[in-house]
């Protein structure tokens, strides 16, 4: 009886740990993004990369929460729908792949943003000097 109870609770415990891990990823990722945006620090490469990694952690944590949450709900129902859990996992993986592509593109465009930002700052300084 104890062994049966233990094997039933272990996968559910694993899912709860997975949910906690997803929340942790979201919190740490959000902290990195907020820190990177504060006071224009994003112009430093290391801070920008940290913010990009933080955004990826938020996306990954949200995907983890969606998948683990769907599995917990499936296990708690009296008649689980395995196909729904599989669909959620596929959608979460696809969304994470798209988010990863967008973040990789943002990282690749970083030098251009720096150049445009410095040009814009020079033009605004010239306008101030002319007034």
Order of alpha helices (4+ residues) and beta strands (2+ residues): alpha-alpha-alpha-alpha
